[in-house]
């Protein structure tokens, strides 16, 4: 896969400059940078990319620089922002789109494709039906915000002979947010961001690690996972102990085609995401595209449960 240097530039929006002058005059530059990073999805970025090498180095780590340019004085009245990062992607993929995915920026419009709705007796669609008294009810959209993320699993749900691979997030050491999507680890991406401000308050150094949660062995070359435990293959166990990370959920958005759940502790941030704009591995058995079926909705599927012991 070719490697590209990608640069994204934008003028600092007036609403950031005006607010820094009014509310944060003593440390305007650092505040402008932090606001630009946390509000980056609201900024209109221009993207350019230059190929620098025919192959990548195999790393999932991306070093990103966000710099503030032309910010003269302690309280600048105008300035520009510059993202710089290096990405590797197949020739058919736009490196600018890959950079936008890494930075969680809006990208090019993507047409949603759906599989035909299930019709057979044994084809129950993309979701499992959770049985028993564990289910509290549908998840209210604002329920997760400001709760501690204390655990995560992509191996929930048992039908007596094994698991079906549902995802669940434990909050405050108690109840679980559950997405009853079968084999969910192959649908969901996880991004880890670590931020380090520069001493002169003119730049931020951000390390981004973005991978799919899990993948079948025959697609390891295209999708690098956080977790991989298949017999006969090297084990990958890079998921953290979220109970030790002491993260607070700061963002939860769910739509028909996907969701974002983001949790942070200071300058460290973890983001789970699923959507039509994110690539997915194909089904290992049928080799068919991994698609939701007509009429299925991720937003409508989330449930709240008392615990993670789920019968399906």
Secondary structure as UniProt FT lines:
FT   STRAND          2..11
FT   HELIX           14..23
FT   HELIX           25..27
FT   HELIX           28..38
FT   HELIX           40..42
FT   STRAND          46..53
FT   STRAND          61..69
FT   STRAND          80..89
FT   TURN            91..92
FT   HELIX           95..103
FT   TURN            121..122
FT   TURN            133..134
FT   STRAND          135..138
FT   TURN            141..146
FT   STRAND          148..158
FT   STRAND          163..171
FT   TURN            172..173
FT   STRAND          176..179
FT   TURN            182..183
FT   HELIX           184..186
FT   STRAND          189..197
FT   TURN            199..200
FT   STRAND          203..212
FT   HELIX           217..219
FT   TURN            220..222
FT   STRAND          227..228
FT   TURN            231..232
FT   STRAND          236..237
FT   HELIX           242..245
FT   STRAND          247..254
FT   STRAND          259..265
FT   TURN            266..267
FT   STRAND          268..274
FT   TURN            276..277
FT   TURN            284..286
FT   TURN            294..295
FT   HELIX           298..301
FT   STRAND          303..305
//
